[in-house]
């Protein structure tokens, strides 16, 4: 049986992706540490990583997503701050934070976790921390380089607050290639709707440097 590497996510509008391009450009310099930048046009808000799954599980997963989305009306989120993991002195991952109607986002994510558990997808042990990853520092980055990059992050402000409406969730396919991951939509479920979902195997494939 064919296996597909997949995850459930909220896709982002092009205007927000363009804003993330500008933000990355502000952080890039000749003296930056070894950094692996994420392609902004492939960035999404991941709700649940599924890993490799048989392609014949698609319908069951989409049904679970549909049930999770029922009763949750479309809501608004915004991107407004930079952050890092684990801290500014030992930067490993650079991200932008999500705020807005977090109660609805959290409820949706928890429903997805609960509905997928009977299908064999174990719930995450770590708390859900919604964010959009911009970059990862490579292993060869020194302690001093990580600390200096943290100082740059701390001194960089977003030029604008980006708001976006969430009205659907997507089951996504991730195909790993030498050039990076190519993402395509398998199915889409609208919030507060019941019935069949829109399905497309072509979707919005984008090359990523993740």
BASE-786180 format. One line per field, with one value per atom (N, C-alpha, C): atom name; y negated, x, z. Coordinates in steps of 0.001 Angstrom, whole numbers, plus 500000, padded with zeros to 6 digits. Last residue first. Layout:
at: c(CA|...)
north: c(Y|...)
east: c(X|...)
up: c(Z|...)
//
This chain:
at: c(N|CA|C|N|CA|C|N|CA|C|N|CA|C|N|CA|C|N|CA|C|N|CA|C|N|CA|C|N|CA|C|N|CA|C|N|CA|C|N|CA|C|N|CA|C|N|CA|C|N|CA|C|N|CA|C|N|CA|C|N|CA|C|N|CA|C|N|CA|C|N|CA|C|N|CA|C|N|CA|C|N|CA|C|N|CA|C|N|CA|C|N|CA|C|N|CA|C|N|CA|C|N|CA|C|N|CA|C|N|CA|C|N|CA|C|N|CA|C|N|CA|C|N|CA|C|N|CA|C|N|CA|C|N|CA|C|N|CA|C|N|CA|C|N|CA|C|N|CA|C|N|CA|C|N|CA|C|N|CA|C|N|CA|C|N|CA|C|N|CA|C|N|CA|C|N|CA|C|N|CA|C|N|CA|C|N|CA|C|N|CA|C|N|CA|C|N|CA|C|N|CA|C|N|CA|C|N|CA|C|N|CA|C|N|CA|C|N|CA|C|N|CA|C|N|CA|C|N|CA|C|N|CA|C|N|CA|C|N|CA|C|N|CA|C|N|CA|C|N|CA|C|N|CA|C|N|CA|C|N|CA|C|N|CA|C|N|CA|C|N|CA|C|N|CA|C|N|CA|C|N|CA|C|N|CA|C|N|CA|C|N|CA|C|N|CA|C|N|CA|C|N|CA|C|N|CA|C|N|CA|C|N|CA|C|N|CA|C|N|CA|C|N|CA|C|N|CA|C|N|CA|C|N|CA|C|N|CA|C|N|CA|C|N|CA|C|N|CA|C|N|CA|C|N|CA|C|N|CA|C|N|CA|C|N|CA|C|N|CA|C|N|CA|C|N|CA|C|N|CA|C|N|CA|C|N|CA|C|N|CA|C|N|CA|C|N|CA|C|N|CA|C|N|CA|C|N|CA|C|N|CA|C|N|CA|C|N|CA|C|N|CA|C|N|CA|C|N|CA|C|N|CA|C|N|CA|C|N|CA|C|N|CA|C|N|CA|C|N|CA|C|N|CA|C|N|CA|C|N|CA|C|N|CA|C|N|CA|C|N|CA|C|N|CA|C|N|CA|C|N|CA|C|N|CA|C|N|CA|C|N|CA|C|N|CA|C|N|CA|C|N|CA|C|N|CA|C|N|CA|C|N|CA|C|N|CA|C|N|CA|C|N|CA|C|N|CA|C|N|CA|C|N|CA|C|N|CA|C|N|CA|C|N|CA|C|N|CA|C|N|CA|C|N|CA|C|N|CA|C|N|CA|C|N|CA|C|N|CA|C|N|CA|C|N|CA|C|N|CA|C|N|CA|C|N|CA|C|N|CA|C|N|CA|C|N|CA|C|N|CA|C|N|CA|C|N|CA|C|N|CA|C|N|CA|C|N|CA|C|N|CA|C|N|CA|C|N|CA|C|N|CA|C|N|CA|C|N|CA|C|N|CA|C|N|CA|C|N|CA|C|N|CA|C|N|CA|C|N|CA|C|N|CA|C|N|CA|C|N|CA|C|N|CA|C|N|CA|C|N|CA|C|N|CA|C|N|CA|C|N|CA|C|N|CA|C|N|CA|C|N|CA|C|N|CA|C|N|CA|C|N|CA|C|N|CA|C|N|CA|C|N|CA|C|N|CA|C|N|CA|C|N|CA|C)
north: c(476314|476884|478205|475027|475297|475846|476098|475555|475866|475554|476008|475329|476364|475306|475927|477136|477596|476453|477012|475886|476331|479683|478685|477561|482358|481435|480343|483701|484264|483354|482560|482325|482882|482301|483061|482685|480914|480743|481510|483177|482153|482052|483692|484059|482880|482615|483208|483464|479342|480795|481322|476538|477177|478678|475165|475025|475592|474816|474750|474588|477159|475834|475880|479063|479081|477663|480660|479410|479507|482894|482563|481281|482605|483830|483564|480221|480464|481769|480478|480414|480795|479478|479679|479607|480661|480153|480504|479886|480535|479852|479834|479478|480209|480853|479394|478921|483560|482962|481449|484023|484077|483465|485317|484881|485075|484223|485076|484529|484172|483644|484644|483219|484224|483544|482223|481929|483132|481234|482409|482285|478088|478917|480124|476055|476791|477767|472755|474136|474733|470165|470701|472140|467648|469102|469611|464644|465368|466861|462621|463507|464312|459815|460536|461463|458685|459350|460161|455656|456804|457417|454539|454510|455748|454851|453538|453411|456369|456495|455127|455641|455559|455775|456697|456597|456618|457241|455860|455645|459989|459160|457708|460772|461080|460152|459889|459330|459559|461550|460104|459404|464007|463737|462255|463725|463794|463544|463818|462587|462563|466484|465388|464066|467928|468082|466914|467151|466822|466916|468267|466814|466389|471001|470391|468881|471557|471513|470874|473830|472474|472495|476422|475880|474451|476948|477500|476856|473950|475232|475660|472631|472514|473895|472116|472988|472789|469933|470372|471329|469612|468827|469393|471203|471280|470519|469972|470164|470125|471491|470561|470895|472680|472266|471230|475219|473863|473348|477646|477012|475565|479552|478629|477975|482928|481530|480626|485260|485145|483700|485631|485058|484951|488794|487352|486882|491132|490793|489282|492481|491370|490857|494374|494833|493740|493569|494038|494461|492515|493843|494425|489966|490990|492379|488142|488989|490109|486770|487547|488489|485483|486464|487360|483740|484746|485858|482180|482973|484083|480969|481862|482757|479421|480493|481478|477588|478486|479667|476276|476997|478011|475100|476054|476906|473357|474444|475515|471630|472387|473585|470547|471351|472199|469254|470255|471150|467380|468591|469666|465165|466006|467382|463821|463655|464540|464944|464518|464328|466489|466373|465907|465510|465998|465704|466774|465670|466252|468051|468173|466849|469919|468580|468691|472194|471998|470571|471773|472920|472737|469706|469779|471037|469113|470371|470630|466726|466963|468230|466742|465801|466007|470231|468891|468040|472400|472412|471061|470559|471726|472026|467201|468238|469414|464697|465473|466527|461718|462697|463443|460952|460891|461993|461174|459859|459848|462337|462547|461215|463484|462460|462852|464800|464887|463758|465322|464517|464739|467921|467024|466340|469690|469067|468041|471779|470799|470238|474983|473949|472992|476883|476060|475010|479089|478758|477934|479904|478535|478130|482569|481611|480176|483705|483737|482723|483266|482677|482616|484864|483416|482704|487374|486924|485410|487387|487452|486961|487408|486256|486224|489943|488755|487514|491584|491635|490374|490946|490682|490654|491792|490399|490089|494322|493742|492314|495109|495464|494971|494449|493530|493850|494851|495467|494524|492373|493076|493733|490865|491713|492479|488035|488944|489740|486141|487523|488508|483328|484062|485535|480799|482184|482824|478132|478510|479929|475668|477098|477334|473228|473417|474872|472873|473136|473275|471982|471947|472116|471749|473091|473128|469222|469628|471075|468983|468401|468872|471579|470882|470311|471065|471754|470927|471141|470365|471204|472047|472683|471979|470449|470501|471237|469683|470641|470884|466159|467519|468449|463128|464023|465406|461212|461735|462695|460324|461017|461702|461086|460194|461015|461148|461679|460630|459907|460686|461200|458761|457880|458606|461029|460173|459204|461968|462733|461864|459929|460123|460920|460311|459049|459192|462867|462659|461396|462290|463123|463044|460850|460179|460962|462921|461814|461032|464370|464964|463896|462602|462895|463489|462729|461460|461647|465389|464921|463601|467041|466214|465682|470460|469016|468244|473307|472659|471140|475261|474095|473444|478891|477527|476490|482124|481273|479852|484215|483429|482615|486975|486023|485296|489053|488276|487103|492037|490612|489948|495247|494414|492951|497805|496568|495765|501192|500000|498746)
east: c(512814|512792|513512|512519|513887|513930|510043|510434|511884|507789|509085|509444|504372|505390|506700|501180|502548|503524|498279|499187|500600|496532|496685|497632|496262|497237|497564|494295|495627|496697|491549|492413|493788|488261|489491|490261|486140|486731|488036|484083|485103|485541|480618|481841|482794|479326|479237|480597|479266|479213|479110|481009|480277|480263|482727|481288|480453|485341|484843|483328|486005|485602|485090|488724|487479|487177|490416|490154|488801|493091|491682|491561|495728|494978|493484|497941|496736|496076|501474|500257|499065|504868|503606|502450|508055|506994|505673|511121|509813|508841|514172|513342|512016|515728|515565|514777|515450|516764|516679|512273|513146|514491|509368|510743|511566|506164|507056|508474|503395|504756|505638|500017|501022|502380|497468|498535|499465|494305|495170|496203|493343|493743|494552|490570|491783|492071|489118|489253|490528|489178|487855|487911|490749|490816|489406|492160|490949|491158|494784|494241|493079|496929|495725|495298|499996|499303|498136|501318|500630|499795|504528|503066|502546|507179|506738|505225|508441|507626|507113|511771|510322|509613|514725|513968|512474|516191|516123|515328|516085|515508|515334|517539|516111|515442|520095|519448|517941|520523|520478|519805|520596|519535|519391|522959|521722|520519|524718|524620|523332|524284|523957|523816|525179|523791|523372|527853|526991|525516|528764|528787|527859|528430|527679|527615|528252|528926|528027|526749|526733|527337|526488|527846|527901|523774|524524|525892|521974|522619|523497|518898|520353|520961|516055|516721|518226|513208|514581|515041|510457|511132|512493|507476|508936|509521|504900|505321|506841|502906|503923|504217|501288|501160|502201|501847|502398|502362|500430|500329|500795|502640|501519|501585|503612|503958|502745|502503|502787|503116|499830|501131|501308|498127|498145|499552|498661|498803|498793|496528|497478|497560|494536|495900|496950|491995|492543|494004|491446|490903|491427|492843|493354|492775|491470|492449|492982|489865|489219|490188|491752|490824|490218|493076|493813|492882|490866|491588|492371|490239|489261|489940|492535|492241|491231|492267|493421|493160|489884|489976|491110|490661|489556|489603|492687|492993|491918|491171|492278|492608|489402|488877|489975|491248|490337|489783|492550|493277|492381|492136|491104|491687|495370|494028|493040|498647|497699|496340|501751|500353|499531|505157|504086|502703|507702|506799|505601|511042|509643|508902|513991|513401|511965|515898|514783|514259|518146|518110|517052|520120|519079|519241|520873|521214|520202|519933|521379|521821|517179|517944|519457|516074|516157|517107|515646|514983|515031|513434|513587|515078|512125|513117|512924|510106|510547|511545|508306|509353|509701|504815|506063|507019|502379|502809|504109|499691|501125|501711|496412|497347|498770|493179|494459|495348|489668|490799|492025|487405|487964|489212|484363|485622|486096|483030|482879|484241|482491|483513|483432|480657|480352|481403|483064|481653|481453|485681|485389|483937|485662|486336|485948|484413|483720|484344|486445|485125|484350|488511|488689|487342|487354|487688|487886|487249|486005|486245|489970|489162|487834|490600|491199|490395|489131|488886|489423|490274|488852|488552|493004|492642|491196|493889|493357|492851|495075|493661|493074|497721|496877|495399|499098|498603|497633|501511|500237|499842|504082|503728|502444|502824|503875|503440|501137|500671|501769|500918|501782|501412|498589|498869|499750|498751|497892|498171|500909|500660|499804|500533|500361|499959|503141|501761|501717|505261|504973|503471|505949|505551|505182|506784|505591|505195|509151|507919|506656|511304|510653|509314|513459|512270|511671|516997|515760|514635|519421|518590|517241|522521|521074|520412|525406|524847|523366|524941|525455|524914|525607|524704|525343|526943|527586|526695|525374|526612|527252|521932|523082|524313|518446|519583|520688|516310|517175|518433|514939|515456|516481|514102|515114|515727|512099|513335|514443|510211|510784|512087|509534|510152|510834|508366|509538|510272|506182|507235|508513|504639|505154|506274|503985|504821|505414|502333|503591|504540|500181|500977|502323|499240|499681|500539|498423|499636|500151|497376|497132|498445|498129|498227|497937|496380|497155|497067|496693|495979|496884|496955|497452|496430|498151|496961|497392|500279|500005|498732|502289|501185|501067|503565|503947|502986|502013|502231|502594|502374|502431|502648|500554|501335|501230|500838|500000|500882)
up: c(503789|505126|505139|501451|501859|503277|499101|500383|500644|496465|496923|498221|496567|496619|497084|495362|495594|495567|496122|495942|496200|494368|495435|495067|493415|492851|493869|494621|494794|494207|496347|495203|495497|497520|497447|496195|499898|498579|498554|501819|501681|500234|502602|501915|501815|505833|504506|503904|507343|507397|505982|508747|507651|507896|510388|510618|509480|507959|509326|509339|505333|505768|507203|504439|505207|505665|501802|502510|503191|500901|501089|501909|499958|499686|499817|498643|499428|498990|498892|498077|498946|499017|499698|498711|498928|498068|498737|500526|500575|499620|498528|499671|499609|496557|496581|497796|496893|497140|497249|498597|497426|497793|500057|500276|499010|500154|499359|499474|502068|502020|501283|501934|501600|501501|504251|503316|503117|504848|504962|503853|506205|505059|505504|507172|507514|506383|507051|506583|507149|507810|507497|506999|509358|509247|508992|508223|508611|508382|509569|508544|509113|509939|510335|509201|510921|509818|510369|511730|512294|511175|510534|510533|511246|510975|510496|510514|513870|512668|512266|514946|515133|513794|516401|515152|515447|518651|518207|516935|518927|519991|519548|516659|516755|517778|517413|516217|516274|519600|519803|518628|518305|519268|519544|516938|516158|517069|519080|518290|517465|519898|520802|520045|517684|518128|519028|517641|516508|516912|520049|519862|518729|519496|520596|520442|515880|517175|518232|513641|514198|515602|512784|512870|513405|512597|513731|513896|511648|511363|512535|512753|512688|512498|510819|511780|511633|510309|510056|511150|510729|509691|509320|511601|511612|510428|513417|512027|512008|516038|515546|514094|518925|517526|517132|520776|520765|519328|522714|521407|521514|524830|524630|523250|523987|524268|524063|523154|524583|524963|520863|521171|522687|520541|520838|521170|517890|519301|519499|515745|515791|517233|515516|515752|515771|515438|514165|514297|517923|517611|516289|517528|518439|518150|516008|515321|516213|517761|516706|515994|519410|519974|518905|517574|518341|518822|516790|515801|516497|519219|518580|517542|519577|520520|519946|517458|517504|518442|518188|516922|516957|520616|520591|519332|519732|520650|520658|518103|517535|518425|519979|518873|518241|521651|522207|521111|520109|520461|521058|518136|518749|519087|518677|518120|518859|517582|518610|517934|517028|516622|517813|516264|517117|516562|514199|514509|515245|514922|514534|514752|514720|514720|514216|516637|515703|515860|518234|517328|516241|520266|519235|518375|522994|522312|521188|523883|524020|523282|523622|522801|522898|523569|524146|523313|521859|523162|523859|519746|520621|520721|519492|519204|520156|517800|518947|518516|516938|516670|517944|516425|517185|516762|515035|515503|516284|513240|513445|513872|514134|513684|514040|513223|513904|513392|513440|512985|513866|512241|513248|512714|511481|511066|512086|514153|513077|512687|514892|515074|513893|514173|515331|515644|512836|513013|514287|512828|512383|512599|513534|514420|514094|511329|512620|513592|509456|509248|510561|510482|510386|510262|510132|511488|511522|507330|508105|509532|506761|506342|507090|507757|508362|508009|506051|507491|508180|503548|503801|505297|503868|503590|503945|504049|505284|505064|501716|501872|503195|501964|501207|501383|505202|503974|503274|506303|506469|505150|508072|506932|507221|509961|509521|508303|511018|510974|510615|512999|512077|512156|513285|513651|512583|512612|513717|514199|511346|511534|512772|509217|510654|510890|506752|507130|508647|504054|505487|505726|501464|501892|503377|501090|500347|500616|502527|503066|502353|503117|502008|502502|505853|505343|504207|505922|505862|505282|507924|506907|506925|508561|508763|507604|510153|509187|509473|511079|511275|510200|509182|509894|510068|507804|509010|509792|505764|505405|506605|506620|506499|506141|507261|506517|506428|508389|509275|508577|506323|507366|508241|504954|504332|505343|506669|506498|505912|506218|507541|507460|503545|503959|505318|503766|502903|503338|505338|505911|505076|503517|504698|505359|501774|501282|502449|503477|503021|502484|503677|504856|504461|501032|501595|502831|500684|500002|500577|503736|502550|501976|504698|504905|503623|505973|504919|505072|508728|508227|507189|508565|508758|508325|509091|509015|509367|507049|508248|508003|505720|505733|507073|503355|504529|504616|502307|502067|503392|500785|501977|501577|499124|499036|500333|500000|500000|500000)
//
